[in-house]
Amino acid sequence: MKRIAFIDHNLENFHANVYLKLLQTDLKKRGFTINACFGTQQKQSREWAEKNNIPYFSNLNQLNETVDHYMILAPSNPETHLNLCQQIFPFGKPTYVDKTFAPDLKTAKKIFALADKHKVPMQTTSALRYTEVQDYVESVGRKNVKHMITWVAGGSFAEYAVHPLELFVSCMGANVKRLMRRGTKNQVQLLLDLTGNRTAVVNVFPQTRTPYAASVTTNEETKYFAIDTSKIFLNTASAVLDLFETQKANIDRKESLIIRRIQDVAEQKRAQGRWVNL
């Protein structure tokens, strides 16, 4: 069975539109369909459902009878994810939870614990996990990456920091020891120390014209990437379908949790200009 439900805060958003289109076009051959949807902002979500000819349900028990997998979206409203997961996980079906996963580490841990309680195969990610940078790191070997720098713009640090952090952590791993934040509100720079004398710099420059970019340093070279974003949502959606087909997460939750931990500490005053251990 390959029937998916979109669960959201307001279904009229970029991610819902992009993933729907991909499942109906580029990924159609994989045989998944969007059979149902629900949004807590019901008026706007019903309008989205009608416009896209997707059955809308206000009763989640009835919705569950028509689907096999869930995508919990609400990409700009992570504060709603725990409540949505509390309603969906008891059905026991494979579930993808969109970025930003949770508003804080405590909530992120609650979501993972809830998934374990109901034996739900579940994962979360930013689309920046699936770029040519990760392809390069795989070719040279993660253990050989000594230093990384990542850049991103976006609307705010709170919403967009997950992207360069996902990019960095997916390449260098979860063993981050400490961080320092410096810069201003719209030019935020995170310095990060990892085990094995490895280091990283994550730049988040809201309200600027800063493209997604990264550099990767090994003992042999430093390679710069102007990231091609044209396929990142296709690759993300494909990984979600892999989760649904195998019923096994293909992302290490330790990486998802350290990303949220870094965001938590980086938003604290004590990290401004001072090292904070993680």
C-alpha positions in Angstrom: 0.0 0.0 0.0 1.4 3.4 -1.0 -1.1 6.0 0.2 0.2 9.1 1.9 -1.5 11.8 4.0 -0.3 15.3 4.3 -0.7 16.6 7.9 -0.1 20.3 8.4 -0.8 23.5 10.2 -1.8 25.4 7.0 -1.5 23.3 3.9 -1.1 26.4 1.7 2.7 26.4 2.0 5.7 25.9 -0.3 6.6 22.4 1.0 3.2 21.0 0.6 3.0 22.3 -3.0 6.5 21.1 -3.9 6.1 17.6 -2.5 2.7 17.2 -4.0 4.0 18.1 -7.4 7.0 15.8 -7.1 4.9 12.9 -6.1 2.6 13.5 -9.1 5.4 14.0 -11.6 9.1 13.0 -11.1 8.4 10.4 -8.4 5.1 9.1 -9.9 6.8 6.0 -11.1 7.4 4.9 -7.5 3.7 4.4 -7.1 2.8 6.7 -4.1 -0.3 8.9 -4.1 -1.6 11.6 -1.8 -4.9 10.2 -0.7 -5.8 12.5 2.2 -4.9 15.7 4.0 -5.6 17.6 7.2 -4.6 21.1 8.5 -5.3 22.6 11.8 -6.0 25.9 10.0 -9.0 24.3 8.5 -10.4 27.0 6.2 -7.1 27.6 4.3 -6.3 23.9 4.3 -9.7 22.9 2.9 -9.2 25.5 0.1 -5.8 24.0 -0.7 -7.3 20.5 -0.7 -10.1 21.6 -3.1 -7.7 23.4 -5.4 -5.5 20.3 -5.6 -8.3 17.7 -5.7 -7.0 16.0 -2.5 -9.6 14.5 -0.1 -9.8 16.6 3.1 -10.7 15.0 6.5 -11.5 16.8 9.7 -11.7 13.5 11.5 -8.2 11.9 11.8 -9.6 8.4 12.6 -11.5 8.4 9.3 -8.5 9.8 7.5 -6.3 7.0 8.9 -8.5 4.4 7.3 -7.6 5.7 3.8 -3.7 6.0 4.1 -0.6 4.0 4.9 2.0 6.7 5.5 2.2 10.2 6.9 4.1 13.4 6.1 3.8 15.9 8.9 4.8 19.2 7.2 4.2 22.6 8.8 7.7 23.7 7.9 7.4 27.2 9.4 5.6 26.1 12.5 7.7 23.6 14.4 5.8 24.5 17.6 2.9 22.5 16.2 4.8 19.3 15.5 4.5 17.6 18.9 0.8 18.1 19.0 0.4 16.8 15.4 2.7 13.8 16.2 0.6 13.0 19.4 -2.4 12.7 17.1 -0.7 10.7 14.3 1.8 8.4 15.9 -0.8 6.3 17.8 -1.8 5.0 14.3 1.6 3.3 14.1 2.4 4.1 10.5 5.7 5.3 9.0 5.9 9.1 9.3 8.2 11.9 8.0 8.3 15.1 10.1 9.5 18.2 8.2 12.1 20.7 9.2 12.5 22.5 11.6 11.8 19.3 13.6 11.0 20.9 17.0 11.2 24.3 18.7 13.8 23.0 21.2 15.7 19.9 22.2 13.4 18.9 25.0 10.5 18.7 22.5 12.6 16.9 19.9 13.4 14.2 22.4 9.7 13.9 23.3 8.8 13.4 19.6 11.4 10.6 19.2 10.2 9.0 22.5 6.6 9.1 21.3 7.6 7.5 18.0 9.4 4.7 19.9 6.4 4.2 22.2 4.1 3.6 19.2 6.8 1.8 17.2 6.6 4.4 14.4 9.5 4.5 11.9 10.2 8.2 11.7 12.8 10.7 10.5 13.2 14.4 10.0 15.5 16.5 7.8 16.2 19.7 6.0 16.5 19.3 2.2 20.1 20.4 2.5 21.0 16.9 3.5 20.8 15.9 -0.1 23.3 17.9 -2.2 26.5 17.5 -4.2 28.4 18.3 -1.0 27.4 15.0 0.6 28.2 13.2 -2.6 31.7 14.6 -2.5 32.1 13.8 1.2 31.0 10.2 0.5 33.7 9.9 -2.2 36.5 11.2 0.0 35.3 9.6 3.2 33.6 11.4 6.1 36.6 10.7 8.4 38.9 12.6 6.1 36.9 15.9 6.3 38.9 18.2 8.7 37.0 21.4 8.3 33.8 22.8 6.7 32.2 26.2 6.1 28.5 26.6 5.2 26.5 29.6 4.2 22.8 30.4 4.0 20.4 33.4 4.0 16.7 33.1 4.6 14.1 34.9 6.6 15.4 34.4 10.2 18.0 32.5 12.2 15.3 30.5 14.0 13.8 29.1 10.8 16.8 28.9 8.4 19.7 27.9 10.7 18.6 24.2 10.3 19.8 24.2 6.7 23.5 25.0 7.0 23.6 22.9 10.2 22.0 19.9 8.4 24.5 20.3 5.6 27.5 20.4 8.0 26.3 17.7 10.4 25.3 15.3 7.6 28.9 15.6 6.3 30.9 15.6 9.6 28.7 13.8 12.1 27.1 14.4 15.4 30.3 14.5 17.6 30.2 18.3 18.2 31.9 19.3 21.4 31.4 23.1 21.8 30.3 26.2 19.9 30.6 30.0 20.0 28.3 32.5 18.3 29.5 35.8 17.0 28.3 38.5 14.7 25.1 40.5 14.6 21.4 39.6 14.1 21.6 39.3 10.3 25.2 38.1 10.1 25.4 35.2 12.5 28.5 33.0 12.6 28.8 29.8 14.6 32.2 28.4 15.4 32.1 24.7 16.1 34.7 22.2 17.5 34.3 18.5 16.9 36.1 15.5 18.2 39.4 14.6 16.4 40.6 18.2 16.1 37.9 18.9 13.4 36.3 22.3 13.1 33.4 24.0 11.2 32.0 27.5 10.6 28.3 27.9 10.0 27.2 31.3 8.6 23.5 32.3 8.7 22.9 35.7 7.1 19.1 36.4 7.2 17.7 39.2 5.0 20.7 39.1 2.6 21.4 37.8 -0.9 23.6 34.9 0.3 23.3 31.7 -1.8 23.5 28.2 -0.3 27.2 27.3 -0.4 29.9 25.2 1.4 33.5 24.5 1.5 35.0 21.1 2.5 38.7 20.8 3.6 40.6 17.5 3.7 44.4 17.0 4.1 44.6 17.2 0.3 42.4 20.1 -0.7 39.7 22.6 0.0 36.8 22.3 -2.4 34.1 25.0 -2.7 30.5 24.3 -3.7 27.9 26.8 -5.0 25.1 24.4 -4.2 22.6 23.4 -6.9 19.2 23.5 -5.2 17.3 22.3 -8.2 17.2 18.7 -7.0 17.3 18.9 -3.2 13.5 18.5 -2.7 13.4 15.7 -5.2 16.1 13.9 -3.3 14.5 14.6 0.0 11.1 13.3 -1.1 12.9 10.2 -2.6 14.5 9.5 0.8 11.1 9.9 2.5 9.7 7.2 0.1 12.6 5.0 1.0 11.5 5.3 4.7 8.0 4.4 3.8 9.0 1.4 1.7 11.6 -0.1 4.1 9.8 1.1 7.3 13.3 2.0 8.6 14.7 5.4 9.2 17.6 6.3 6.9 18.8 9.2 9.0 20.6 8.8 12.3 18.5 10.5 15.0 21.7 11.5 16.8 22.4 13.9 14.0 18.8 15.4 14.1 19.2 15.9 17.9 22.6 17.6 17.8 21.3 20.0 15.1 18.5 21.0 17.5 20.9 21.2 20.4 23.2 23.5 18.5 20.3 25.7 17.6 19.2 25.9 21.2 22.6 26.8 22.5 23.3 29.3 19.7 20.1 31.2 20.6 21.3 31.7 24.2 23.1 34.8 25.3 25.9 32.8 27.0 27.1 31.6 23.6 27.7 35.2 22.2 31.4 35.5 22.0 32.1 32.6 24.4 32.6 28.9 24.0 29.8 26.7 25.4 30.2 23.0 25.8 27.6 20.8 24.2 
